[in-house]
């Protein structure tokens, strides 16, 4: 009996019990669809995170205080404005183009139409250049005069505008808000960024004020070196190629400034965009793998269902098997017939699962338009391979059982 005849007999056998065959494939359909949707979602989140950080440029470093790894040092000496000014000196760090400083203070903000509590960022005028995030046309940013006078002026993100003025399209420039009971004049609104998901949060939930105002009027941030405390240094290297040398220069200077003699005693951390993307990518990758593993349980259940239904089919068709063997069918022919039936069930389930995954991905793209969700070819190939493997693996035992039947015993079966 040739291979095509085995395929014809297998399809006829499945067509005889259409409803049972459809119900059997449900586990495969759901499992394959879930895997495709979750893989697409994971890749969409990774792509979204990467695109959100691309605006920072490829040559930005972030320096902030952190706990030392070594047990020989337990104190943390805060970063200061004087250290930031020193790092901006090309004689100390020639690989650095400019340094933008930020000092964060948690505060209560009250506007004409509402209030909110969030972290207010005191920044230097070049913060917008380093972060590549600028005010809307017609809006102003923090100026050097504002820094010198510790002026009570503020630049708002669109989310904060909506909370304080009732509508994010409102023009708050020139109006007054209160930050920790102190009046501030709004001088600008930042251009709207993507709303953000997961770890990124809402980037538009931001209030920027002069760093000197945050350090003196909203807090007492004096440091022992005569400067003021800094939460984050945003450091732009001279070029992407200068990132490594800039990082070494920062570490060498801060080691000396903080009296650090041994590796692991650093009370600061230096990270760049690539490090952030790698960390977030690792988290989303593990999450995607974990969710895909859970979805894979459906495939296992579907495979067990196929094995169960094929065993039932072998039992129901025992006399047919005996008759075919009696007229000359080989054990291999019987094995192929039932193995092909199992494979066809899995492939049909896999194809419908791909369609279901495509539909789920499309719906997900509509619900979360910020994510670029699509069914990739490798996901389809993986789904086809997995469904084929399930068909062969879980169909092998029932097919082998049918092939090993003795004709005389099969014909006597009632």
C-alpha positions, 0 to 999 in steps of 0.5 A: 500500500502506497503512502498516498493511499495511507493518507486517503484512509487516514482522512476518511477515518477522521471524516467519519467522526468529524466532531470527535476529531474537532474536539480532539484538536482544541487543545492543540489549537488553544496551545499553539494560539496562546504561544504565538500571541505571547511570543508576539506580545513579548517581542512587541514589549521589547521593541517598544522599550527599545524605541522608548530609549532610542530618543536618549541617543546612544551616548548617554550615561546615567550616574546615581548613588547606590549601596556598595557591594563590599561589606568593608564599606557601608556608607554612601557619600551622595553625588554633588553638584561640584562633582558634576561640574568637575566631570564637565571639565574636559581636563578631568574627563575629556571623553564627556561632552556635557553633564546634566544634573537632576535632584528629585523631591517628592511633593504635593502639587495643587492646580486650579482644577486638581492636585497630585503627589509625585516626584518633582525633578530639579534640573539644569538647563541642558537637561533637555539637550542630553535627554533629547526631550524638548518643550512644546512650541511656544513653551520655555524651559529652565534657563540659567537665570532661573538657576542663578535666582532659584526661581519658582518656575515649572515645566509640566508634562501633559499628564500633569497638565491634565490633572492640574488643569482638567485637560492636557490640551489646556495652555497653563503657561503663565498660570500659578500652581502650588508645590508644597504650598509654595507658588510656582509659575508655569513657563512651559509644557513638554512635548508628549511622549508615549504613555509608557507601559510596565517598568517605564511608567508614564513619562508625561507624569513629570514636573521640572523646576530649577535644580537650585530651587529643588535643592534650597527651597523644597529641600536642604540638600547641602553636602559636606564638600560645599555643593548640593546633593544630586539624584542623577547625573545625565552624562553625554559622551563626546560620541558613541565610541567614547562611551567606554572611556567616558565611563572609565573617567567617571569611575576614576574621578568618583573613586578619588572624590569618594575615597574609594580604594578597593573594587566593590566599595563604589557607592555609585553606579554607572549605566548606559542605554544598552545596559538598561535595554539588556536588563529590561530585555532579560526580564521581558524575555524570561516573562515571555518564556514563562508564559509560553511554558504555561501555554505549552501545557495546553499543547501537552494536554492536547497531545494526551487528548490525541493519544487517548482518541487514537487508542479509542479509534484503534479499539473501535477498528480492531476487526478492520485491522484484523481484516486488513492484515488477513488480506495482506496489509503489513504492520508498517501499513497499519502503523502509517495509517494511524500515525498519519491520522494523528499527524493530520489531527495535529497539523489541522490543530496547528494551522487553526492555532496559527489562525487563532494566534494571528487573530489574537495578535491583531486584537492585541494590536488594536487594544494596545496600539503602542505595541507593534504586534505581528505574527513572525515566520519563525513563530509559525515554523515553531508552531508547525514543528511543535504540532507535528512533533506532538502528532508523531510522539503521541500517535506513535504508541496507538499506531504501534499497538494497532500494527502489532495486533495478531490478525486472528485475535483482531478478527475474534474481537467483539 
